[in-house]
Amino acid sequence: MSKQKRRRSVLVAIALVVICSAIYLSTDNYTAAPVKPAEKTATVGMTPAIQALEKLTVKGRAPKTGYTREQFGDGWRSENGCDTRNIILARDMHDVKTNDKCQVISGVLDDPYTGKTINFKRGPTTSAAVQIDHVVALSDAWQTGAQQLSFEVRVKLANDPLELLAVDGPANQQKSDGDAATWLPSNKAFRCQYVARQIAVKTKYHLYVTAPEKAAIRDILARCPSQKIPS
């Protein structure tokens, strides 16, 4: 046999070995490396509210340095002739009466913070009976990330209906700038909704929570497994 024929025979033999090896590896005789099951995430089995809570950054509270109410705008913003306070009063009360200036002059509030029924009447000595609460107190927001927001976004936060509730005046004063670790509504039936709304606000405006605040919120939500986040 010539050298050229021998070389061709060798090349053909090598090609057959390669093809046979490929066929062998593609059959059931080939055992693939075991696939590691995907690890379960920490949110499996959690309620919607707790899932949202777990996504918030946890940090220590920043100093209150530089905080003033004016950092969130000079009072209530007006829209189509109605200011935010009166818009929220009309939203949260029933049997509402207004005047031609878009001001709520009377109404009935089923107060979420105390569970009381308050008959509201507009006037210099009576209007304070119902106040508009920033669910995430503005000074708390300032110390948990709002310092880094633009002025325009802070004004939006302070007037956002998601952040606002019409509530009993004295309860609002008692709350002051407390977070969930230092103050909760005396009406226990409303606490789940209250902390869920705080989570919603902090999520929307990229604010964070402190470790004690997160622990307090988690403890509340453990009692209401179906609690959702308001939009």
N, C-alpha and C positions, 0 to 999 in steps of 0.2 A: 504493500500500500504506500502511495506517495506521501510525502510530508504534508502536503496541502490537504489531502483527504483526511490524514490523522488529525490535523488542526481543526477541520470542520467537525469531525466526530466528537472531539473534546468539547467544542463550543456547544454542539447540540446536547451533549450529556449534561453540561452545566445548566443550560436553559431548562431542561426537563426537571432537574433537581429543584431549581428555583420555583417552577410552576407547581410541582408536587407539594413542596413545602407550603406554598400559599394556600393550595386547596386544603391541605391538612389543617392549617391554622383556622380556616373558615368553617370547619365542621364542628359538631358538638363535642369533639374530643378536646377542643380548646376551652380552657377554663379561664374566664376573665377575672381580673382582680375584683374582689367584692366591693360593691358601691356602698359607701357609708351613708346611712340615712341622714336626711337633713335635720339639723338640730331645731328643736322647737324654740320659737321666739318667746321672750318674756311676757308678751301680751296675750298669748293663747289662753282663753278662758276668762280674760278680764272683761269687765264691763266697759262700754264705750267711754264713760267718763274717766275711769281709771287709766284706760289706754292713752287718752289725751293727756292726763296728768303725767304719766311716765315719759312722755315726749318733751316735757318742759325741762329746761336747764335748771339745775340746782346750784345756787351760789349764795355766798354771804351777802347780807344787805349792804349796799353802798352807803356812804355818808349822806346825810340830808343837806349837805352844803349846797347853797344856791337855789334851794327850793322856795318858790312862792306860787300862789294860786295863779298869778299872771303868766307863769311859764306854760300854762294850759289855756291861755286866752283870757280876755277881760270879761268875765261873766258868761252868760248864756248866749249862744249864737242864735240869730234869727233866720228863719226860712219862710219865705212867702208871707212875711208879716207876723209870723208866730214864733215866739222864742221857745227854746228847748224845754224849759221848765213847764210851760203850759201844754206843750205837745205830750210830755210824759204824764202830766196830771190827767189829761183827757184820755190817754191810752190806758192808764192803770185804775182809774176810778169808774164807777157807774153812776147812772142818774146825773150825768154831767150837764151843767148849764154854762154857757159862755156868753161874753158880751161882744160887741161889734169890733173890739180891739184884739180879738182872739185870745182873751184872757178867761181862764176858768174861774167862775165866780162861786160855784158850789158843786158838790158831788159827794159821793160816798166811797170811802176807801176801805176795802177789806185788807188791813195791813198785814203784809207777809212776815214782818219781823216780830210782831207781838201777838198776832192773831186777833187783835181788836178790830172793831168796826168804828171808823172815824167819820163823823159828819163834817165835811170840810166846808168852810165859808171864807171867801176871800175878804181880807181886811187887815189893817195895820196891827191888830192884836190877835188875829186868828189864823192868818196864812201860815205861820210857822208850825201849826199843828201837823201839817203834812209837808215834808221836805223831800227833795230829790237826792237820793244817795248815789254816789259813785261806788259801785259794788267793789271795785278795786280802788281803794282810796287813792287820791291823786298823789299824795306824798309817798304812799307805798309804791305806786307805779314809778315815781321819780327815783326811788331807791332800788328798784328792781329792773332797771333798763331804760326807762323813759328819758333819762338824761341824754341818751344817745339818739333819740328820735328827733326829727326836725320839729320846729315850732308848729308847722302846719299839721303834722300828724298828731302832735299832742293836743291841739285844739279839736281835731276830729275825735280823738279818744274821749276827751272830756264831754263831748256832746253826742256820743254814740249811744243810741237806744239800747244796745246790748249791755252797756256799762251802767245804765241808769234804771232806778226803781223809785217810784213814789212810796214813801214809808212814813211811819210814825216819827214826828220831829224829835222827841226826846230820845228815842232809840238811836236815831241817826247821830245825835250829839254824843251819846254814850259810846258809840262805835269809834268816833273820831277817825284816826288814821290806822286803826287796827287791821291786821290780817287775820286769816283763819286760825292762827295759833294763839291769838290774843283776844279775839272777839267773835262770837257767833250769835245769830238771832235767838232770842229766848223762845221763839216758836220752833220747837224741835222738828215739827212736821215740814218746815221749810228749809231746813239746813242742807239737805241734799241738793235742792235746786240752787241754793245760794252759792255753795262751793263750786257746783258745776258751772255756774255763770262766771265765777272768778276764773276758772280754768279757761273758759271760752275767750274771755277778754285778754288774758295773758297769752294765750295762743295766738290770737288775732294780731296783737301788737308786739309780739316777740319779746315779752317780758319773762323774767324768770321767777322761781320760787325759792324761798329759803328752806333748809332742811326741816326745821320745826313746822313751818307752814305746810310743807308737803305731807309730813306725818299726820298733821291734824286733818287735812283734807282727805287723806287716804282712810283714816279712821271713820270719818263721816260716811264716805262712799261705800264702805264695807257693809253698811246697814241698808243700802238701797241698790241692789244688784242690777236693776233695770234702768238706772239713771242715765239719761243721755245728755249731750252737750247742746245748749240752746244755740240757735243760729242768729 
